[in-house]
Amino acid sequence: MNGILPIWKPAGWTSHDVVAKCRRLLRTKRIGHAGTLDPMVTGVLPLCIGPATRFVEYLQELPKEYEAVLQFGVATDTQDLTGETIAQVDSVEIGEERLQETLLSFVGDIWQLPPMYSAVKVDGKRLYELAREGKTVERKPRQATIHELELLEADLSLDHPRIRFRVLCSKGTYIRTLCVDIGEKLGVPAAMAELTRTESAGFRREDCVTLEQLEALQRDGAEGSPLLAADRTLSHIPALTAATPAVRQALQGRRIPLDWLDGTAPAGGMIRLYSHSGLFAGLFEAEPEDGMLKAVKVFARPEEV
C-alpha cells in the first residue's frame, strides 16, 4: 500500500489511536500521520501509508486551518474546557469592535509559550508527562505565523461570552494558547471550548473518510482504494519532467545535469521529478552551482520508468 489517506478524526481518539486502528484495518504497519490532534479535537488527519511515509515532513510544513470556539470568563490548567479551572469571573463585557481589533492584532508572526499539556520535550521528557505529575517547568517561546484570523460568530450577550473563529496558521501553532492569549490581551480569562481542523496538507472535509467508512470498505471488499497519490500533497513544490534515460539515472542515485530537464529548473531548492509517461520519480534538489540535480526522496524504482 502506498499513498495518502485523509481521515476525519473523531472526538475522544488520540492521533495514535487512529493510526493503530488503520494499521489493523489496512493490515500494514508503515503508517505515519502529518500533525497530532488532541483527543477532544476533530478534523482532518492525513495519514501517509507505505513509502509515502517519507513525505510526512513535507506535509507537516504546510499551513493548517482550524475553526475554534473560545469561551471568555474561565481559564483552566490545560487551556481548554477539559482541564481544572484556575481562574473565573462572574461576567465579561466585550464590545465587538474591540474584539475584532484584538483578533486582527494576532495576524502575522507571533510568539507562543508552549502549554504544559503539550508534547514538547524538555530535558527528554514530554511536557504533558510533567504536567500530570503536577510540575511546571520553564519553557522557551516559539514563533508561529497566523496567516488569517476571521471572526465567524460571536455571542457577546452571555455572562461568559463565546466566539467562533477561523484561523489559517503555520505548523506548531497552539490554538489553545492562541485562545488564552486573545483573552489575556482583552484582560479576561479565556479557554478553548471546541476545535476542528478543517484543512491540513491541502485536504478538507470532503477529501476525508471516517474510520467507519474505512472499516466498511475493508469489510465489504469494495473495489477501488481510498488512498490518494502521494504527490498530490506536494503541489507547492515545482514539477519538471525528463526523458526516460535521465529519470532512470536519477532513480539509480546518480546526479544528472539540470539541462537534461524539460523546462527551466529553479535556482536551487526542491523539485518534483516526473517521467514523460507521468511516473512520479520523487523529490530532487537542484544544485545550480555545478548545474546538477541530486536525489532527496526517491519514490520509484529504475525498472518502473
Salt bridges, closest charged atoms under 4 A:
ASP38 OD2 - ARG176 NE 3.30
GLU57 OE2 - LYS297 NZ 3.01
GLU61 OE2 - LYS171 NZ 2.77
GLU65 OE2 - ARG166 NH1 3.02
GLU65 OE1 - ARG204 NH2 2.89
GLU67 OE1 - ARG164 NH1 2.61
GLU133 OE2 - LYS125 NZ 2.81
GLU133 OE1 - LYS135 NZ 3.15
GLU148 OE1 - ARG166 NH2 2.74
GLU150 OE1 - ARG166 NE 2.95
GLU153 OE2 - ARG164 NH2 2.82
GLU199 OE1 - ARG204 NH1 2.67
ASP207 OD1 - ARG232 NH2 3.19
GLU215 OE1 - LYS21 NZ 3.71
ASP220 OD1 - ARG219 NE 3.53
ASP262 OD2 - HIS276 NE2 2.60
GLU287 OE1 - ARG255 NH1 2.66
GLU287 OE2 - LYS294 NZ 3.59
ASP290 OD2 - ARG255 NH1 2.68
GLU303 OE2 - ARG301 NE 3.14
